[in-house]
Structures are given as structure tokens and as C-alpha cells.
Amino acid sequence: MAKFANLILTGKSGERYCFQTWPYRTCFRPVGAVFFITRRVLTNATFRRAHHEVIHVGQTSNMSDPLGTPADIAAFEKHGANCVCVYPATDEAYRIDMVKDLVASHRPALAI
């Protein structure tokens, strides 16, 4: 699947993070990352501009694993999930801190 674009998100700390945006059903390599599950809504189809409604923010040591339990995934889909925003990061402590920073700023619809 083809990547959509990059998305810059700012945490409550003011730190800016550059995420790669992918279709929701993308199969990823086994890398550690922070991820956003979003509903991507086109605001201008001609220029491929979109905004993202944040559904969930999480982190994993392996993006090739499911990004939640079957119940989590059903909840993502119920909220219209169609995009995964990915920020590769190998250090678990860094990923955990980044998730806290982003959740404080973006207030996802689902806190799982």
C-alpha cells in the first residue's frame, strides 16, 4: 500500500513529531513505533489535503503485530478508522513518554 504523506503532530510539551501516514490495513515491518489510529478526512481532493480525527494513540515494539485486541480493533473501526500514522522509534521509554505527550495534546476518542 502507498503512503499518503507526512503529518507533523505537536505534543503538549511543544515537541513536534513527523509521522508517516498509511492506509489503516497496511502490513508493517517488525519495527518499534508510536502510532495514531485516525479517521482521515479529505478537505481538498484536488490537492490531497486532509485532516485527521484522532481515535487512538499507542506504541509497540513490533508494528507487524496487531495494533490492539480484537475488541480494540472493532472499536477503532466503529469510530471510522481508515489511517495509521507511524513514528518509528526503537527505545521503549522514549515511545512511552512520547505517547503521554501526544495524548495530553490530542485527546484521542479511545483511551485503551
C-alpha positions as CSV (number, residue, x, y, z in Angstrom):
1,M,0.0,0.0,0.0
2,A,1.2,3.5,-0.7
3,K,2.0,6.0,2.0
4,F,-0.3,9.1,2.0
5,A,2.0,11.8,3.2
6,N,3.8,13.0,6.4
7,L,1.9,14.6,9.3
8,I,3.5,16.9,11.9
9,L,1.9,16.5,15.3
10,T,2.8,18.6,18.3
11,G,2.8,17.2,21.9
12,K,1.7,19.1,24.9
13,S,5.5,19.8,25.6
14,G,5.7,21.7,22.3
15,E,7.9,18.9,20.7
16,R,7.0,18.3,17.1
17,Y,6.9,14.8,15.7
18,C,6.8,13.8,12.0
19,F,4.6,10.8,11.4
20,Q,4.2,8.8,8.1
21,T,0.5,8.3,7.3
22,W,-0.6,4.9,5.8
23,P,-3.9,3.3,5.0
24,Y,-5.5,1.5,8.0
25,R,-5.0,-2.0,6.7
26,T,-1.2,-1.6,5.9
27,C,1.0,-4.5,6.9
28,F,4.2,-3.1,8.5
29,R,7.7,-4.5,9.1
30,P,8.5,-5.6,12.7
31,V,9.8,-2.2,14.0
32,G,9.1,-0.3,17.2
33,A,7.0,2.8,16.8
34,V,4.5,5.2,18.2
35,F,1.2,5.1,16.2
36,F,-2.0,7.1,15.8
37,I,-5.2,5.4,14.6
38,T,-7.2,8.1,12.8
39,R,-10.1,8.8,10.6
40,R,-8.5,10.7,7.7
41,V,-11.0,13.1,6.0
42,L,-10.2,14.8,2.7
43,T,-10.7,18.5,2.9
44,N,-9.5,19.2,-0.7
45,A,-9.4,16.2,-3.0
46,T,-7.6,18.2,-5.8
47,F,-4.6,18.9,-3.6
48,R,-5.0,15.7,-1.5
49,R,-5.3,17.8,1.7
50,A,-6.8,16.1,4.7
51,H,-7.3,16.4,8.4
52,H,-7.1,13.6,11.0
53,E,-9.6,12.8,13.7
54,V,-7.5,11.0,16.4
55,I,-9.1,7.7,17.6
56,H,-6.2,6.1,19.5
57,V,-2.5,6.8,20.3
58,G,-0.3,3.8,21.2
59,Q,3.1,2.4,21.0
60,T,4.5,-1.0,20.1
61,S,7.8,-2.8,19.8
62,N,6.6,-4.6,16.7
63,M,4.4,-2.8,14.1
64,S,3.8,-6.2,12.3
65,D,1.7,-7.4,15.3
66,P,-2.0,-6.4,15.6
67,L,-2.3,-2.8,17.0
68,G,-4.8,-3.9,19.6
69,T,-7.1,-6.8,20.8
70,P,-10.0,-7.8,18.6
71,A,-12.2,-5.7,20.7
72,D,-9.9,-2.7,20.3
73,I,-9.8,-3.1,16.5
74,A,-13.6,-3.3,16.4
75,A,-13.8,-0.1,18.4
76,F,-11.3,1.6,16.0
77,E,-13.5,0.5,13.1
78,K,-16.6,1.7,14.8
79,H,-15.0,5.2,15.0
80,G,-14.3,5.1,11.3
81,A,-10.5,4.3,11.4
82,N,-9.0,4.5,7.9
83,C,-5.4,5.6,8.6
84,V,-2.4,4.7,10.7
85,C,0.2,7.4,11.4
86,V,3.6,5.9,12.3
87,Y,6.7,7.4,14.0
88,P,9.4,4.7,14.1
89,A,11.3,4.6,17.5
90,T,13.3,1.7,18.9
91,D,13.6,3.0,22.5
92,E,10.6,1.8,24.6
93,A,11.0,4.5,27.3
94,Y,11.0,7.2,24.6
95,R,7.9,5.7,23.0
96,I,6.0,5.7,26.3
97,D,7.0,9.3,27.0
98,M,6.0,10.4,23.5
99,V,2.6,8.7,23.8
100,K,1.9,10.6,27.1
101,D,3.0,13.9,25.5
102,L,0.7,13.3,22.4
103,V,-2.3,12.0,24.4
104,A,-2.1,15.1,26.6
105,S,-2.2,17.3,23.5
106,H,-4.6,15.4,21.1
107,R,-7.1,13.7,23.5
108,P,-7.9,10.6,21.4
109,A,-11.5,9.3,21.2
110,L,-10.4,5.9,22.7
111,A,-8.1,5.6,25.6
112,I,-7.3,1.9,25.6
